[in-house]
Amino acid sequence: MIEIKKILFEDSENMKKCFSIRKEVFIEEQRCDPNDEYENEEESIHFLLTKDKIPCATARYRETDKGIKMERFAVLESQRGKGYGLEILKAIIDDVSAIKCVKYLHAQVQVVKFYEKVGFKKIGGAFDEVGIMHYKMVLN
């Protein structure tokens, strides 16, 4: 059974699960610097997707001066291709749907088409963020 939980920073047990997924995906797999990975945690709303109580994916959003930024989408390599990324993205979009502002994210170039299928559009050219090329994308 798939479950998606909305998590605040104070929920240390579930935050550890989110951080574990992010560590595996961003720090170990993509070689991101841990100093760049863990920031803005307390003001973010986190999401954790589990399958049969096993953590598989995480993401978060936060308010910025430009709107709602969705970020840190991570699905464990062994769990990719099962639709978990789409499920957690839809959960976040549903959660922010009533907020009247721009909803955006910085998508790694290899997943731009994934976000386009849900209604995001590229804005501007590619840029480097933590050594990985990204596009800013806005939800229409």
C-alpha positions as CSV (number, residue, x, y, z in Angstrom):
1,M,0.0,0.0,0.0
2,I,1.3,3.5,-1.0
3,E,1.0,6.2,1.6
4,I,2.1,9.8,1.3
5,K,2.6,11.8,4.5
6,K,2.9,15.5,4.9
7,I,5.7,16.2,7.4
8,L,6.9,19.2,9.4
9,F,10.5,19.5,10.5
10,E,9.6,18.8,14.1
11,D,8.7,15.2,13.2
12,S,12.2,13.9,13.6
13,E,11.4,10.3,13.0
14,N,10.0,10.9,9.5
15,M,12.5,13.6,8.7
16,K,15.3,11.0,9.2
17,K,13.6,8.9,6.6
18,C,13.4,11.9,4.2
19,F,17.0,12.8,4.8
20,S,18.1,9.1,4.3
21,I,16.5,9.1,0.8
22,R,18.0,12.5,-0.1
23,K,21.4,11.3,1.1
24,E,21.3,8.2,-1.1
25,V,20.0,10.1,-4.1
26,F,21.7,13.5,-4.0
27,I,24.9,13.0,-2.0
28,E,25.9,9.4,-2.8
29,E,24.4,8.9,-6.3
30,Q,24.7,12.5,-7.7
31,R,27.7,13.5,-5.6
32,C,26.2,16.7,-4.3
33,D,28.0,18.5,-1.4
34,P,26.1,17.8,1.9
35,N,26.5,21.5,2.8
36,D,24.4,22.3,-0.3
37,E,21.8,19.6,0.4
38,Y,20.6,20.4,3.8
39,E,19.2,24.0,3.9
40,N,15.9,25.6,4.5
41,E,14.6,22.5,6.2
42,E,12.7,24.1,9.1
43,E,10.6,26.4,6.8
44,S,9.8,23.6,4.3
45,I,6.8,21.3,4.1
46,H,8.2,17.8,3.5
47,F,6.5,14.8,2.0
48,L,7.4,11.1,2.4
49,L,6.1,8.3,0.2
50,T,6.2,4.8,1.6
51,K,5.2,1.5,0.0
52,D,4.2,-1.1,2.5
53,K,5.7,1.2,5.2
54,I,9.1,1.3,3.4
55,P,10.4,4.8,2.5
56,C,10.7,5.2,-1.3
57,A,10.5,8.9,-2.2
58,T,10.5,12.4,-0.7
59,A,10.1,16.0,-1.8
60,R,9.3,19.3,-0.2
61,Y,8.1,22.8,-0.9
62,R,8.6,26.2,0.7
63,E,7.6,29.8,0.2
64,T,10.2,32.1,-1.3
65,D,10.1,35.7,-2.5
66,K,9.2,34.4,-6.0
67,G,6.4,32.1,-4.9
68,I,6.1,28.4,-3.9
69,K,9.3,26.5,-4.8
70,M,8.9,22.7,-5.0
71,E,12.2,20.9,-4.6
72,R,14.3,18.0,-3.4
73,F,12.3,15.4,-5.4
74,A,14.1,12.1,-4.7
75,V,13.1,8.6,-5.5
76,L,15.4,5.7,-4.5
77,E,17.1,4.2,-7.5
78,S,15.5,0.8,-6.8
79,Q,12.1,2.3,-6.7
80,R,12.2,4.3,-9.9
81,G,9.8,3.7,-12.8
82,K,6.9,2.8,-10.5
83,G,5.1,6.2,-10.6
84,Y,6.2,7.3,-7.1
85,G,7.7,10.6,-8.4
86,L,4.4,11.5,-10.0
87,E,2.5,10.5,-6.9
88,I,4.5,12.7,-4.6
89,L,4.5,15.6,-7.2
90,K,0.7,15.4,-7.4
91,A,0.4,15.4,-3.6
92,I,2.5,18.6,-3.4
93,I,0.5,20.3,-6.3
94,D,-2.7,19.4,-4.5
95,D,-1.4,20.8,-1.2
96,V,-0.4,24.2,-2.7
97,S,-3.3,24.5,-5.2
98,A,-5.3,27.0,-3.1
99,I,-2.3,29.3,-2.6
100,K,-2.5,32.1,-5.1
101,C,1.1,32.6,-6.3
102,V,3.6,31.3,-8.8
103,K,4.5,27.6,-8.3
104,Y,7.9,26.7,-9.6
105,L,10.9,24.4,-9.4
106,H,14.4,23.9,-10.7
107,A,14.4,20.7,-12.8
108,Q,17.5,18.7,-13.6
109,V,17.7,18.6,-17.4
110,Q,17.1,14.9,-17.6
111,V,13.7,15.2,-16.0
112,V,12.3,18.2,-17.8
113,K,9.9,16.1,-19.8
114,F,8.5,14.5,-16.7
115,Y,7.5,17.9,-15.3
116,E,6.2,19.1,-18.6
117,K,3.7,16.2,-18.6
118,V,2.2,17.6,-15.4
119,G,1.9,21.2,-16.8
120,F,5.3,22.8,-15.9
121,K,6.9,25.1,-18.6
122,K,10.6,25.9,-18.9
123,I,11.5,29.6,-18.3
124,G,14.8,30.8,-19.6
125,G,17.9,28.8,-20.4
126,A,19.8,26.0,-18.6
127,F,21.8,26.9,-15.5
128,D,24.3,25.2,-13.2
129,E,23.1,24.5,-9.7
130,V,25.4,22.5,-7.4
131,G,27.3,21.1,-10.5
132,I,24.1,19.8,-12.2
133,M,22.4,21.5,-15.1
134,H,18.8,22.7,-14.4
135,Y,15.9,24.7,-15.9
136,K,13.6,26.9,-14.0
137,M,10.0,25.6,-14.6
138,V,6.7,27.2,-13.7
139,L,3.4,25.4,-13.2
140,N,0.7,26.7,-15.5
